[in-house]
């Protein structure tokens, strides 16, 4: 009797050692390629993020400076052109009422290529960078709407609207306004005043602002991050003092040119990196702002040996800044900012 037997299968075999080694080598090559691709993509993404932060910081720095400059010389209803010019440039770090009154005629002031420690109220000033002083009153009236009340601290400016002999009809322009540390000492009035000094509705009170912009070597102590900072005038313990506020990290250099109007049309006739005199600063109607922004973190495999032009020098030559050959990427940001308050007062 014939019996059917199932066919016998060939013996099953695994991979040989050679095949395993080849497979492992191919796997390592693929893994290595994927790792290299991942690292390169991560590095490229990091550089893009650094560039984005640099652009954001540079634009924000320009925005802050431009916004404050556009308010330069705003003193409410008071016209500072009636004030006599100081014999010499005021102390940028002025911290007494008499010094503030002397500087009131200059809405903008600067120091060209300041040396480290050149200004007593500025800590860690980066040598060879410019310093900008902007003076104006707050655009809001103290205690009105969202504006801080006088209890938040001064100094305060009050512009007279009263035509009596003790204020606007006085022969002394110092009587046209009040500038005091304490709002209780303000004594100017609105139009409803009487002929007798000291009566009538008190004039509006505004916070008086002095802002000093500069580049510091560090954001925090010894961190090596150059930073645009601002010294803000305020009152502490009944006395005037400056408080330094960090604004923008990575700003390595600030260079300025001032548009001076020697005529009566409110348009700059020439630009000067160092106006040098009170008369020139009083006629400033625009400012060219040049910022050099640097990445906060270095870029691997990159060396910055470029030169950057930040406007012109006091001699009228291109202001060339050479990079130190480090691994930080840099970019120049520029803006021409018009100053409507002083320019408008010069119009016929």
Order of alpha helices (4+ residues) and beta strands (2+ residues): alpha-alpha-beta-beta-beta-beta-beta-beta-beta-beta-beta-alpha-beta-beta-beta-beta-alpha
